[in-house]
Each structure stands twice: as structure tokens, then as C-alpha cells.
Amino acid sequence: MSARIPCLVLAGVFYQTWWLALTFVVLSVPLPWMAVLIANDRAPRKAEHVNRLGQGLPERDLRGRELESRDPPIVEG
């Protein structure tokens, strides 16, 4: 990302040589996009098991008794 501003400054310096100024401007356009891609390109974190509703152990109350299992209500909207 820090190369974008010098490219734009160089484009301003070489404004009389239009093809060189245009080259610096064209080079500075994809730099933020490439910087985001490079910053987000990393190894995934370790896989963790997520206990979702309805999976895993049955629910129990405070006394340890198994609670009635029902499907959760579905709200559409």
C-alpha cells in the first residue's frame, strides 16, 4: 500500500511524458486490492468443534434429569 502514493507522486512529476505518467497511475490502481489479498492470505486457524443446537449431549436440568427434547420453533420472516 505504501507504494501507491509514490506512484501517484511520480505520475504528477512526469505529467509532461503522458505515457510514463499513465503507467504510474495504472500501476497504482490495483495496489490496494492486491494489498488486501496479501494481508488476508494466511493459513487457517486450527479447526475447532462447535457444539450446535440439537447436536451433542442431551440437555439436562439442575437436578441432572434429561429435559424433553423438542425441535426448536422455526420463525420465518
C-alpha positions in Angstrom: 0.0 0.0 0.0 2.8 2.4 0.7 3.9 2.2 -2.9 0.6 3.8 -4.2 1.3 7.4 -3.1 4.9 7.4 -4.6 3.4 6.1 -7.8 0.8 8.9 -7.9 3.5 11.5 -7.0 5.7 10.2 -9.8 2.7 10.4 -12.2 2.4 14.1 -11.2 6.2 14.6 -11.7 6.1 13.0 -15.1 2.9 14.6 -16.3 4.6 16.0 -19.4 5.6 12.5 -20.5 2.0 11.2 -20.7 2.8 7.5 -21.3 5.0 7.4 -18.2 2.5 9.3 -16.0 -0.3 7.0 -17.3 1.9 3.9 -16.5 2.4 5.1 -12.9 -1.4 5.8 -12.5 -2.3 2.4 -13.9 0.2 0.7 -11.6 -1.3 2.5 -8.6 -4.9 1.4 -9.2 -4.7 -2.4 -8.3 -2.3 -1.9 -5.4 -5.0 -1.6 -2.6 -6.8 -4.7 -4.0 -3.5 -6.7 -4.0 -2.6 -5.5 -0.5 -5.9 -6.8 0.8 -5.4 -10.1 -0.9 -1.9 -10.5 0.5 -3.0 -9.4 4.0 -5.8 -12.0 4.1 -3.8 -14.8 2.7 -2.8 -16.8 5.7 -3.1 -20.3 7.0 -6.5 -21.2 8.6 -6.7 -21.4 12.3 -6.9 -24.7 14.0 -10.2 -26.5 13.5 -12.5 -26.3 16.5 -15.6 -28.4 17.0 -18.6 -26.1 17.5 -21.4 -27.6 19.6 -24.5 -26.5 17.6 -28.1 -26.6 18.9 -29.5 -30.1 18.7 -26.1 -31.9 18.5 -24.1 -33.4 21.2 -25.2 -34.3 24.7 -28.9 -34.1 25.7 -29.8 -31.1 27.8 -30.3 -31.6 31.5 -31.9 -29.5 34.2 -30.3 -28.5 37.5 -31.1 -31.9 39.1 -29.5 -33.8 36.3 -32.7 -35.1 34.7 -32.9 -35.1 30.9 -35.1 -32.4 29.5 -37.8 -33.1 27.0 -36.3 -32.9 23.5 -38.3 -30.9 21.0 -37.5 -29.3 17.7 -36.8 -25.6 18.2 -39.5 -23.3 16.8 -38.9 -22.0 13.3 -39.6 -18.4 12.7 -39.8 -17.3 9.1 -39.8 -13.8 8.0 
